[in-house]
Amino acid sequence: MSIWLWVALCAYLIGVAIEWFRFQPQIKEYDEYSNFPIVWAQKQVVACGYLFKALLWVVDLLVV
């Protein structure tokens, strides 16, 4: 694998990590009510949605 592919992959993964940490406060809002099963399930769905959004940060960058 060429060095430029490694650089691109590292930059992408750093961007994913930055986006994931940016979404953490919104995910933590559900911790107060996490003893209810429906809220726990909703938190998992929201976390998966934010992870998917973090993985697609490049698309947001190119579209906007």
Contacts in CASP RR format, 6 or more apart in sequence:
PFRMAT RR
TARGET T0000
AUTHOR 0000-0000-0000
METHOD contacts of the structure
MODEL  1
MSIWLWVALCAYLIGVAIEWFRFQPQIKEYDEYSNFPIVWAQKQVVACGY
LFKALLWVVDLLVV
12 58 0 8 1.000
15 54 0 8 1.000
15 57 0 8 1.000
16 54 0 8 1.000
16 55 0 8 1.000
16 57 0 8 1.000
18 57 0 8 1.000
19 53 0 8 1.000
19 54 0 8 1.000
19 57 0 8 1.000
20 50 0 8 1.000
20 51 0 8 1.000
20 54 0 8 1.000
23 50 0 8 1.000
23 53 0 8 1.000
23 54 0 8 1.000
26 46 0 8 1.000
26 50 0 8 1.000
27 43 0 8 1.000
27 46 0 8 1.000
27 47 0 8 1.000
27 50 0 8 1.000
30 39 0 8 1.000
30 40 0 8 1.000
30 42 0 8 1.000
30 43 0 8 1.000
30 46 0 8 1.000
31 43 0 8 1.000
33 39 0 8 1.000
34 40 0 8 1.000
34 43 0 8 1.000
END
